[in-house]
Amino acid sequence: MMQTRIDLQNWKCEGPTAIITDRTVAKLYGNALARRLNCPLFSVAGGEECKTRASKEMLENALFTAGFGSDATIIALGGGVVSDIAGFVAATFCRGVKLILIPTTLLAMCDAAIGGKNGVNIGERKNAIGTYYKPAQLLIDPHVLSTLPDDEYLSGTAEILKHGLIWDQNLWEWMLSSFDAWQSRDLGFLEKCIDWNIQIKSDVISKNKRDLLNFGHTVGHGLEMLQGMKHGMAIAKGMWTETLWSKGYDANVKNGLGRFGFDLEIDADFEKLWSVMQWDKKRTKEKLYAVSIADKTLKEMTFDELFANLSTTP
Ligand SMILES: NC(=O)c1ccc[n+]([C@@H]2O[C@H](COP(=O)([O-])OP(=O)(O)OC[C@H]3O[C@@H](n4cnc5c(N)ncnc54)[C@H](O)[C@@H]3O)[C@@H](O)[C@H]2O)c1
């Protein structure tokens, strides 16, 4: 996926355009962009709770009411929640209209906006419906990360560390050795980090290894839906738990995730967590699968194997 670096303060585009964003990003960047482009802006409330069919329907109705048709361009301005909903809307509105992604969280720049996946949740079923739909453009302005809250910045870091663990040891080591630049959100660090992660995710997909991207997500999605925690925080717990499960135990994983401040403990009713995990899309023929980091493949996961190891969780 080719990305273009932009300065959001000055960027413009032509044609019938609508911005889809959330309320926080609207106030910070969206309203100003809508004024400059002289186009309507439609906001969802924000957060995982609004990644629903109801939000998609609300946006579709708003687009039709505003007179948009098949020549529309939809700009998705926001984090992964916005790119997932707006991408799904763009994929099906008038059977597909032009989509421009402008991710504004670290997680969306390094992960959610890459690879063309979109979707919404249905109850506890994470990303239950959606499509694969490529954006016409991926535009990135790393300056917007200066307003991102610390916990959201940390959440995005989980997917970056995942890319290091599943694909490129050099990225993992570089992240650990760049801790100060990470903490201060140094612009040079961020630019290199975003470029590197876009490259890795694109490589993984082009080599048909998409499954690996699910490392930490079988458990992580369960926690995210059961306990409402942020995506990256849940994935960090998932990565550590699945590392223990795969018997690829490596103190580096624990120490590395811990260095960035992730809490790796799972405080949940295991039976309830297991039942929410059953909605995982990798489930087939009554079996649940997760990525074993020890041998980098999908393997069947059983309740006993997973939770037997949890007693040794730090
Ligand atoms: N489609 C994919 O391939 C893919 C991959 C990974 C994750 N995801 C999805 O992404 C979602 C998580 O995305 P996220 O972590 O970006 O969360 P998010 O979209 O909820 O954004 C997090 C919060 O940050 C705020 N925000 C966004 N940009 C900001 C900025 N520049 N300054 C200040 N505040 C800002 C938002 O308003 C929101 O409150 C999950 O639903 C997950 O399933 C999708």
The ligand as a Gaussian input file, in Angstrom:
#p B3LYP/6-31G(d) Opt

LIG

0 1
 N       -9.269000      -3.092000       9.842000
 C       -8.150000      -3.519000      10.393000
 O       -7.295000      -4.133000       9.741000
 C       -7.894000      -3.249000      11.840000
 C       -6.648000      -3.557000      12.414000
 C       -6.435000      -3.240000      13.754000
 C       -7.457000      -2.649000      14.510000
 N       -8.651000      -2.375000      13.921000
 C       -9.738000      -1.765000      14.685000
 O       -9.334000      -0.476000      15.090000
 C      -10.092000      -0.106000      16.232000
 C       -9.193000       0.577000      17.221000
 O       -8.665000       1.729000      16.610000
 P       -7.992000       2.904000      17.463000
 O       -7.124000       2.321000      18.494000
 O       -7.427000       3.854000      16.492000
 O       -9.221000       3.500000      18.285000
 P      -10.278000       4.661000      18.014000
 O      -10.594000       4.812000      16.595000
 O      -11.386000       4.389000      18.954000
 O       -9.503000       5.979000      18.488000
 C       -9.106000       6.071000      19.824000
 C       -9.521000       7.396000      20.463000
 O       -8.607000       8.399000      20.058000
 C       -9.313000       9.559000      19.608000
 N       -8.440000      10.176000      18.602000
 C       -8.197000       9.745000      17.354000
 N       -7.231000      10.478000      16.780000
 C       -6.864000      11.416000      17.684000
 C       -5.899000      12.447000      17.695000
 N       -5.069000      12.638000      16.669000
 N       -5.812000      13.230000      18.789000
 C       -6.627000      13.002000      19.866000
 N       -7.532000      12.026000      19.935000
 C       -7.652000      11.239000      18.847000
 C      -10.624000       9.036000      19.099000
 O      -11.618000      10.032000      19.151000
 C      -10.911000       7.910000      20.089000
 O      -11.506000       8.413000      21.249000
 C      -10.726000      -1.375000      16.774000
 O      -12.106000      -1.365000      16.506000
 C      -10.053000      -2.476000      15.977000
 O      -10.878000      -3.581000      15.771000
 C       -8.888000      -2.654000      12.620000

